[in-house]
């Protein structure tokens, strides 16, 4: 088992790992299944165009793991992604996780709860309890689990009001990871994600560059060395944006993203209704 920062006598692993520790010639995992919502589905990372399925950090992580395995003469990683945009935590835990376990993975990334936390009435403690029961279930199979914190949203006018709820959820999540020996992808601590250039035009999802940096952070969280040393370096500052341009950009965002999202919420609909997972079966990444 790989070592990690925060490792104790009683927990197998926790958190972002020191990349100088636990690094092995090749990742030991042979089958990785990702579950979650739009973040793990990979929205707005569209190297093949908007008509094609998105890629995202989990796909990139799987590619990195597989490439390291094949470079060491091992079989390529098998990978499936069951995440669907708009999913709340309970459907992820009750629908996606059982489907994932049926695929017999030895690594599961389980990241969700962000859509729940957007709701003012959410019970964050209940979310954490449900998450912990599922983490224990996955760990009982022998599979490793990669959890992910919520983002630090202090710079986002849309979701800044949720920051305290995210912080409480994150605190629970670190404790769950410690108790059950899970890895943690520390999204809250990523300095580079404070830059709006890492976020798509909807201001909720990451750009391709953002997903790429998260994939590097996931390698570090798993106790592996990143492919690039600057994976969390802040971007060079931009000159101030004129007020008129900011107003026009905000108006466009309200018209094209905020209002449609609010309408779906009021109608009880989700952007992921009727969608199926983009990669339901584990296949080798060659």
Order of alpha helices (4+ residues) and beta strands (2+ residues): beta-alpha-alpha-beta-alpha-beta-alpha-alpha-beta-alpha-beta-alpha-alpha-alpha-beta
